């Protein structure tokens, strides 16, 4: 090392890293390995909204008959506890993992508990990833969200824009924790050759959702509000102006596409799973669909003292359509009707 040669040393290290990474990709051709019979697929968050949808999808999938699918719930162990996660992997010995579990909530819950959303999701994700590496899991698919994209950005957003700026401050803790999943997918791939990837769904809804009015997401929260207003003969209050635009994906559509990602999608980079830009709808229109499905005859009143959150976060599904050009999504009117009927029929036992 000659005096003043730090720049040369840095360049040499950079070149070494580039060649080393090329070697890593050469050494691990496992990336194109297909799902095989006898595989054990473990799904965290397996009894939640998407997990329940996945149970239905898998039950109707002939290919899954030669596989073992394990749907975990919170009763199986605390995923924030590393020892508990190790025990789960030792018990089930998964060959593939779909990581759906997360600390989640609606706009106002995210605003009030940013530290908890960051810490719990970060620890949980780290535990799952490291245990997948240690136990030789062939593929890990983690679930992110479009709310983690930059607040100040151009639309539509796509997979290449994930880290282009800070997320909206309302869900800062959750967003940063989820962004780190994408970073660590690449780190694990480069260092260990792991096939870790992630999906980015837009707003998910469907049966078995969390219908809590304070902490739930927009559609289940509005369904519960409408139910209560109808029972009491009162007006239904919509928080905010109702003008923000959102794309919604039915839980069984997301489940089916996630299983496809596990079986066939070979990239480490994430993929947005969403309906098209043309299917984006204002929250007020969603509320109207809910009142119609509930046969609610009262007034729909906007409480403009409440925050709207992000006005829009339109996502492009161009990448998905290159892979799945003919996939048919459930129309939102049909999905809302199915969700409303499920909630009314299961009111006593629904999460709320």
Helices and strands as residue ranges (DSSP letters): H 6-27, G 29-32, E 40-44, H 49-59, G 62-66, E 68-71, G 74-76, H 82-92, E 96-99, H 107-112, H 114-134, E 139-145, G 146-148, G 159-161, G 169-171, H 172-192, E 196-201, E 203-205, H 218-232, E 236-239, E 245-246, E 248-250, H 251-264, E 271-273, G 277-279, E 281-282, H 283-293, E 300-303, H 318-323, H 332-345
